[in-house]
Amino acid sequence: MASFHKQLVLNHWMMKFFQGGSLQALKVRLGEDRHEGIDEDGQTGFFHELQHTLFNVDLVSEHDLRRYDLNIVQHWNAITVQRNKLEGTVLNMKYFQYLSLLFTEIYLDWYFNNRQQLLDGLNDELKTYNKNAEDCFQPFDADELNKVAFWNATGSGKTLLLHVNIRQYLHYFQNGRREAYPDKIILLTPNEGLSRQHLAELNLSGFGFSRLFDKNRSGVFKGNIRHRGKIASSTMALFDFDRIYLAVQEFKQLRSWSNLRLDRARLVEFCLTRNDWYSLYIPQAELAIRTIADIGKQQDILIRLLQDYTDRFYKSLKTAYEGQFYDIVSVKEDDDTLLKVYHFEIENTEDGEAYEKKIRALQVLVTERKLGEASKWNAGQMVAICFDYHLYYPLFAIEGAVPLKMRPLAFDAPSEVQFVRDLEAFYQSPLGQKVIGKRSLYLLRNADTKAKGLGFALAGNFYPDFLLWLVDDATGEQWLNFIDPKGLRQMSLNDPKLGLYKEVKVLQKKLADPKLTLNAFIVSGTPFASLLNVSCKQADLEERNVLFMPEGGQVYLKKLFDRTGATT
């Protein structure tokens, strides 16, 4: 079987653009330090060396090569300007970094502007490969060309190359339309610690609109230009409603919603005569129709909107039906929602062995109820939170790469950790003792599954992160509060999660238990001043039980307990 290197057909095709036909040949000519940096004419030293019989003039002209080089210089300068200021030096590309970016320029230019030639070239190269291959590959398909993998060695500066790749893609995607952006640019990492590291690096490279993904947060991640708009009815009239109807039907059938009936005629009428059921936050240029492909793109957007609408509509009906059967149950020690044991799958490495020893030491501290010592426990990137009033402990937070997997998962957002720490500090403070008084306090981390957690379909199938009880042991009164710490920077005020505070009051009325009060709170890790989709005042959001952690635990938790109704 051929080695993996020899199976890289795209790499072989790319090498045809250069004399020598291999990375080793290019290294011989470009690997010297004297080629690094930018010359007085704004071109790299690598470009000037490539001019000297190193590129295939039949595949790429000197004009295009010069253009590629200037693009690379522009992108490189953009992502390194802040780093150069901070480090007091100038970051220059190494030859292998330059070649990776040059290969990307060629591929993107051909993909966006010469796609058929790209497809033909790759399939011609594939035919050559298949002649001597034990296992032949199928021909490339045009729809596959939008997937590219980069293979860069450890220590090759992949983070900076990634940032330049983003700018390269945007350059060709926009094609002069500076206001046009793809719907999302997603950077996947193995864990939250690396995500935060990459977020800092992205900001340093000038991508100030980047943010961490939050499973409970809506909105999209795109450029700084946002426009609120609708799909024009004249555009909808051009849509293939047979395809739209079948797509929604398939969406329904995959969820086994056999009791939901769809009618094609009513679906068409709904789309063509009503537009009050959705808002699109999208670059304005994306709503313009320039080609047939633009119609198809907006049709796909409508399908997604209809699927989301159908999902909410069905869950609203389901909740209304199930609401007839709501009941009040007591949480007991053997309840499934109370964790009995953590399960760890630890790597068989030196690091894994070290973590296992520390976890066993923590187990001893918890068993002996030495919570003060347990609260100080940490194992590198992993810390334990031992809040005595959580219905089980410890809780875990992981802040980087660790050699283990665990069930249930550790906290997946810093705002969750901060909330528990703030609550513990508030409870122990004189202000907290005064506000809470003689009432007992209990906290429980909510599971995010129907089997073990408590969710709300009308709030977008929302499972708040925490359940917080205040209990008056003398009277038997209880105040049950659903609390979700989250970032709100791009959340719309129309998000159903922000309406949970009203939904629980409807539920409270149905339960009709005079000794039970329900409340719901969103605790924002984002300062009010940083919210993007808000035109109201902070006090208006607080009336909707949206509070702000950056004010400090003594402030926002005082507001939270005051709004529960337990302290009046």
N, C-alpha and C positions, 0 to 999 in steps of 0.2 A: 504494500500500500504506500502511495506517495506521501511524503512528509507534508505536514500542514502548510508550511511555507509555499510549497509548490502547488497547493490547491487554491491559492488566493488569486483567482482569475482577474479580479479587478486590479489587483496590484500588478500583475503581469501586463495588463492593458495600459496601465498608467506609465509603466517603465518604457513603453514604446515612444513616449514623448521626449525621451532623453537618450543621448548617445551613451553607449556602454551597457545599457539594459539591466543595470542592477544598482542597488543602494551602495554596494561596495565601490563601484566605479564612480559614483557621485561623491562618495566620501573622500576619495583620493583627491578630487579636484576642489571640493568645497569645504573640507574639514579643517583647513588651516585657520587660525585665529584672525589672520589679517583680513579675511572676508567678512568678519562680523561688523555690525554697525551700519550706519547710513551715510552715504557719500554726499558731497555738496549738491549734487543734482537731485537729491531726494530719493534716489534708488539705493537698494542695498548693495553691499559688496558681492553678495551671492548672485544678484542679477548680472552684474558686470562680468563675473566669471562664467555664468551660463551663456552669455552672449558669444563666448569664444568656443564655438563648435560643440556646445554641450546639449543643445536642444534640437529636436527634430522639426525643421522648418516646414515639412510637409503636413504636420499635425497641428502646430501652434506657431503663429507668426511672431516676429519680434515685437510688433505693436501689442499683441495680446499678452505676451510675456511681460512687457513693460507695465501694462495695465494691471495685471495680476500682482506684480511686485509693489506698485504704488498702493493698491488696495491693502495689501498685507502691512505695509508701513503705516498707513493710516489707522488700521485696526490695532496694531501693536502699540502705537503711541497712545491711543485712547485708553487702553487698559493698563498701561504702565505709568502714566503721568503722575498719579497719586503715589504709587509705590516709589518712583524715583525721588519724589519730594521727601517721603518719610525716611527712606534709606540713604539719602544723600549720594546716590550713585545712579548710573544709567544701565538699565537692564537691556542687554542685547540678545538677540536670538542666536542659538547654536544652529549649526547646519541642519541637524535632524529636525529641529523645531520648524525651521524655515521650509524644509521639504514637505513636512506634514501639512503646513498651511498652503503651500503652493499646490500640492495635490488636491486639497479641498477647493481651492479657487478654480482649478480646471474642471473638477467634477461638477461643482455647482453651476458654472457657466454653461457647460454642456447640458446639464439637467434642465435648466430653465430656458435655454436658448437653442440647443441643438439636440433635443431629446432623442429623436429618431436616430441620429448619427451615433449618439452614446449607446443606444440599444444595439444598433448594428455592429458597432465596434466591439462591444462586450461579447456578443454572440459569435463574432468571427474569432475572437480570442478563445472562446469556449470550445469551438470546433477544433482548434489546434490542440487544446488541452485534452479533449476527449479521444483524439487519435491514439494516444499512448497511455490512456488512463485505464486502470483496472475497474474502477467504478465511475461511470460517466454521469455527468450532471445534465439536468434538463435545461433547455434554453432559458435565458432571462426573459421575463415578461415586463412590459412597460410599467405595470402597476407595482413592480418590486423595486424600482429604481429609487424610491423615496426612503429606502432603508440602507443606511451605511454604518459600518462598524469601524472604529479606529483601534489599532493595536499599537500602543506606545509602551516603551520599557519603563520600569520603575525609575523614578528620578529624572524623567525626561521633561518635567514641567507640564504635566497633563492638564492641571487646573488652568494655567494661563492659555494653553492651546484651546481648551474648551471655551473659554471666554471669547477668544478670537473667532472660533467657529460659529458662535452665536451671532456675532457681528457680521461674519461673512454670509451666513444664511439670510439675515435680515436685509443685507445689501442687495442680494439677488431676488429675494422675495418681494421687496418693495419696488424695485425697478424704477427708482425715482419718485415713487409715491411715499413721501416721508411719513404720512399719517396712517399708512397701512401696516397692520401687525397681524401675525398669526394669532389664533385664539388663545393658545397657551404655549409656553415653553417650560417643560417639566424636567427638572434635574433630580434623578433618583439616587439615593444614597442608602447604605446598609442600616443606618441608625440615626437617631435625632442629633447625637453629638456631631457627627460628620455633616449633617444638614446645616447645623448652626455654623460650623466652620466654613462651609461653602457659601452660606449667606453672607458672612463677613467678607469673604474673598470677592463675591459678586459686587457688593457695595463698593469695595476698594477699586474694582474695575469699572465703576461708573454705572452699574445696573441698579440704580437706586430704587426701582419699582419692584425689586424682588421681594418675596415673602416666603415664610414657611407654610407648608401645606397643613391644613387642619381639617380633619374629616367632617367636623361639624360646622365648617365655615363655608359660606357660599361666595359667589363672585368669581371672576376670572383674573388671570395674571397676564397682563399685556403691557403695552407701552403706556406712556403717561397720558396719551390722548384718549379720552373716553367720550362716547356719544350715546345718548339715550334715544332710541328710535324704534320704528316698527317696520315690518315688511309691507311694502306698498300693495294695496289690493290689486292694482294693475299687474304687478309681478305675480301675485298668487294666481291670477287668472291663467297664467302660462304654465302652472304646475301640473304634474301628472298625479291627479288625485286617486287614481287606481293604485299607484305605488304607495302613496301616503296612507290610504286606507288599509292596505295590506300590511304596511309596516306597523301601524297601531294595533291591528289585529294580532300580528305575530307577538308584539310586546305583551298584549293581554294573555295570549295562550301560553307563553313561556312562564307566566306567573300563575297559571291554572285558575284564572278568574272566570270560571265558566258561567257565573251568575251575572256577568256584566255584558250587556248587549250593545253592539256598535251598529250604527246605521250610516251607510255611506252618504246618502243625500243630506242627512242632518249634519254630518261632519263637514261636507263642502259648504253648506249654508253657514255653519258656525265660523269657519275660517274666513269666508268672503264678506260676512256682514258684521263681524265683531272683532275688535282688536283691544278690548279693555282687560283682557285676561293675562296679558304678558307685557313685559318691557325688555328690550334688548339693549344691553350696554356693549357697544361695538363701535369700532372706528367707522366714522361716517362713510368713508370711501368704500367700505365693505358692503354697503347697502346699494351701491350704484350698480347698474346693469350695463356691462360693456361687451360681454360675450355670452354665448350659450352656457358656458361653464359657470358663469355667475348665477344664472337661474338655478342650475342644479345645486349650487352651494347653498343658496337661500332656501331651496326646497328641503335640503337636509336639515337646516336649522329649524324649519317649521316642524319636521318630523320629531326632532328632539323635544321641542317645546310641547307638542301634543302628547308625547309619551310622559313627560313630567307632569303635565296637567292631568292626564288620565290617572297617573299614580296617586296624585293628591286627591282627586275626585273620588276614586275608589276607596281610599283609606278614610276619607271623611264619612262616606256612607257606612263603611265597616265599623268605624268608631261609634257612630250614632246608634247602630244596631247593638253592638256589644255593650254600650253604655247601660242597656237595660239590665245587665247582669253583674254590674260592679258590686263588689262586696268589700267589707273591711275585715282584715285578718291581722292577728298579732304576730310580730316577729319573735320567734323562739330560738333558743340556743342551737337546736338541731335544724334550723331553717337552711335551705339550700343556698340562700343568698349570702350566708356567713361562711367565709373561707375556713376550711379545716386544715389545709396543708398546701404549701407551695410545691410545685414540681419543677425541678431543675434538670436540664440536659447540659452537662458540662463537658467541654472539649478535653480530649486526652492530651494535654500539653502542659508545659511547666506553668504557664499562666493559669490554665484551667485548674491545676492542682492547688495553686496558691489561692484562687478564689474559693475553691471547695473548703479549704481549711478555715478561711475567714467566715464563710457562711455557717459552718458547723460551730464556730466560736459564738456567732450571733445567736444561733439556736439555743445554746446554753444560757446566754444572758436573758433571752426572752422567757425561757422555761423557768428561770429563777426570778423572773419579774424585776430584773435590774434594768429598768427602763432608762434611767439616766445614762448608764454606760452604753446601752443599746442605741440610744439616740446619737451617740458620738461615733458609732461604728461606720466604717467605710471600707470599701475594697477597691481602691483606685477610682474607676469610673462609676462605681455603684455605691449608693448611700441608702441607709435605712431611716425611715421616719416612724417613730414610736409615739404616736399621740394616744394617750391613755383612753381618750373618749371616743376613739374610733372603735367600732364593734369587733374588730380584730386588728392585730398588729403583728409584725411591722408592715408598713407599706414601703415599696421600693421605688427608687428613681435611678435611672441610668443616664449618665451624661456623656457617654462616649462608647467606643467599641469595647465589648466585653466577651470573654471566651465561653459564653453560655447562652442557653435559651431558657425561658421560664414561663410557666403558666400558673395563675393568670399573669398577664403582661404587667410590667412596671408602668408607672405613669408615662404617658406619651406626650405630655406637654408641660413645659415649665410652669405655666399658669396653675396647673393642678397642684404641683408641689408647693408653689407660693401660697396658694389658698390654705392648704393644711397648716403650713408653718405660721401664716398670719392668724389663723383661727386659734392655734395653740397659744401663741403669744397674747392674743386678745383675751382668751379665757383666763389666763393667769394674771392679767393686769388688773389694777384697781378699777379701771373703767369697765372692763369686761365683767368683773364680779358684781359691780353695781348694776349694769344693764341686765345681766342674766339672772341675778339674784339667787334665790334658792331652787330655781328650776334645774332639773337634770338635763344635760346635753349629751347627745349621741350622734355620731357621724358614721355614715356607711358609704363606701365607694360603690356606685351603682354598676352592675354588669351591663354590657351593651348588647345583650342577646335576649330574645323573647323568653327563653327557657328560664333564665335566672335574673334578668333585669326588669326594670320598670320603664316602659317607653310610651310615647304619645304619638299616635298616628297623625293627628291633626296638626302637630307641630313638625311635620316632615319626618315622621318615624324617628323622633328625637329621643335619645336616652341621656338625660342629664347625668353629669359625672358623679354627683353626690346627693345623698339624702341626709338631711340634717334635722334631727328632732329636738324640740324643747318640750320637756314634760314637767307638769306640775304634779308632783307626787301626792300632794294633799287633796287636790280636787279631781285628779285624773284627766285634766285637760292636756291635749297634745297639739303642738304646732309642727306640722311636717312640711319641710321646705326642700324643694328640688333646686339644686344649685349647679350651675355649669360655668366654670371659669373658661374663658376662651378669648382669642383675639378677634376684634371686630373691625379691623381697619377697612375692609372692603365689603362688609356685610350690608345688605340693603335693609332699610327699615321695614320693608314688606316681608322679610324673611319670616316664615311661620314659627321659627324658634323664639322670636321676640314676642310672639303672641301667647306663649305658654302660660304667662301669668294670668291671663283671662280664662284660658281653658281649664286650669285647675280650679278656678272658682266655680265654673259650671259643674265640674265633677263634685266639688264640695257640696253644692246645693243638691245634687242627685243623691249623694250618700246620706245627707240629712242627719248627720251625727253632731249634736250640739257641742260635743267636747273635742271635735276634730276640726282644725283649721289648716287649710292647704295654701301654700304660697310657692311661687317659682321665681328664681332670680338668675339673671345673666350677669356674671362678674367679669368685666372686660379687663384683659391684660393690656389693652391698647388705651393710651390716654385719649380723652375726649377730643382734644385738639388735633389728633392724628386721624380721626375718622374721615373717610372719603365721601360717603354717600349720605351725609347727614346735613339737613338744613335747619334743624331745630336747636334748642338750647339743651345744655346738660340736664337742667332741672326737668325738662320734658321727658328725657329718657329715664331719669330716676323715677318718674311717676309710672313708668312701665317696668319698674324693678330691674333696670339696667344700671349697675354700679361700676365704679372704676377703681381697680386695684392700685394704679399708680398714686392715688391719693394717700395710700398708706392704710395698713390694717386697722389702726385705731379709728380712722375716719369712715372707710367704706363698710366695715363690719358693724360699727355703731348704727349707720344708716340701715343696714340689712336687718338687724335685730329690732330696730324701731319699727320697720315696715312689716314685720311678721304679725304684729298685733298682740304679741305676748308681753310686751313691756309697758303697755298703756294701762 
